[in-house]
Each structure stands twice: as structure tokens, then as C-alpha cells.
């Protein structure tokens, strides 16, 4: 957030009624809801191996550029 955006936010909050400030405070106290993701047991399987994933994907991209996946008749 830039300094100007922060100043605009402060000015907006200062103009709010007490009820609006209390409502905002309650919203900020509540934990942010995370979007639900479908259960996938493979998700995170390589969480500790980012270099391995990078190496695998480099191979995939190389093969995709250099080899035809389908050949015509």
C-alpha cells in the first residue's frame, strides 16, 4: 500500500461513524476465510522438492517444443 493510499484510508476511517468503526473492527478481528479447495491427495506431494518440479517441467517444455505429440496420416 502506498503512502497516499494509506492516507486516504485513514481519512475514510476518520469520517466513519462509531457504529461503522465497530463493524470494521469486528471484520478485522475475524480470521480471513480461505477459499475451499477440492481434496487432492497429490496436492503438495512435491512441496519439499521445488527444484525437482522445476527440472521436470523444463523437460516437459523442452520435449513439447522439440517433439510432435501427434502425427498426421
C-alpha positions as CSV (number, residue, x, y, z in Angstrom):
1,X,0.0,0.0,0.0
2,X,1.4,3.4,-0.9
3,X,1.6,6.3,1.4
4,X,-1.1,8.1,-0.4
5,X,-3.4,5.1,-0.3
6,X,-2.7,4.8,3.4
7,X,-3.6,8.5,4.0
8,X,-6.8,8.1,2.0
9,X,-7.7,5.0,4.1
10,X,-7.0,7.0,7.3
11,X,-9.2,9.9,6.1
12,X,-12.0,7.5,5.2
13,X,-11.9,5.8,8.6
14,X,-11.9,9.2,10.4
15,X,-15.1,10.1,8.6
16,X,-16.9,6.8,9.6
17,X,-19.5,6.8,12.4
18,X,-18.7,4.9,15.6
19,X,-21.0,2.1,14.5
20,X,-19.2,1.7,11.2
21,X,-15.8,1.7,13.0
22,X,-17.0,-1.0,15.4
23,X,-18.3,-3.1,12.4
24,X,-14.9,-2.6,10.7
25,X,-13.0,-3.6,13.8
26,X,-15.1,-6.9,14.1
27,X,-14.4,-7.6,10.4
28,X,-10.7,-7.2,11.0
29,X,-10.7,-9.4,14.1
30,X,-12.3,-12.3,12.3
31,X,-9.8,-14.6,10.6
32,X,-9.9,-14.3,6.8
33,X,-11.9,-17.1,5.2
34,X,-9.8,-19.2,2.9
35,X,-11.4,-20.4,-0.3
36,X,-12.3,-24.1,-0.2
37,X,-10.1,-26.3,-2.4
38,X,-11.1,-29.7,-3.6
39,X,-9.4,-32.6,-1.7
40,X,-6.5,-33.8,-3.8
41,X,-4.0,-36.2,-2.1
42,X,-1.4,-35.5,-4.8
43,X,-1.5,-31.8,-4.0
44,X,1.6,-30.9,-2.0
45,X,3.3,-34.2,-2.8
46,X,6.4,-32.3,-4.0
47,X,6.1,-29.4,-1.6
48,X,9.6,-30.0,-0.3
49,X,11.1,-30.5,-3.8
50,X,10.6,-27.3,-5.8
51,X,13.9,-27.9,-7.7
52,X,12.7,-31.3,-8.8
53,X,9.4,-29.9,-10.1
54,X,11.4,-27.2,-12.0
55,X,13.6,-29.8,-13.6
56,X,10.6,-32.0,-14.6
57,X,8.8,-29.0,-16.1
58,X,11.9,-27.9,-18.0
59,X,12.0,-31.4,-19.6
60,X,8.3,-31.2,-20.4
61,X,8.7,-27.8,-22.1
62,X,11.8,-29.0,-24.0
63,X,10.0,-32.1,-25.3
64,X,6.9,-30.2,-26.2
65,X,8.9,-27.8,-28.3
66,X,11.1,-30.4,-30.0
67,X,8.9,-33.5,-30.5
68,X,5.5,-33.8,-32.1
69,X,2.9,-35.2,-29.9
70,X,0.6,-36.4,-32.7
71,X,1.5,-37.3,-36.2
72,X,-0.9,-37.0,-39.1
73,X,-1.7,-39.6,-41.6
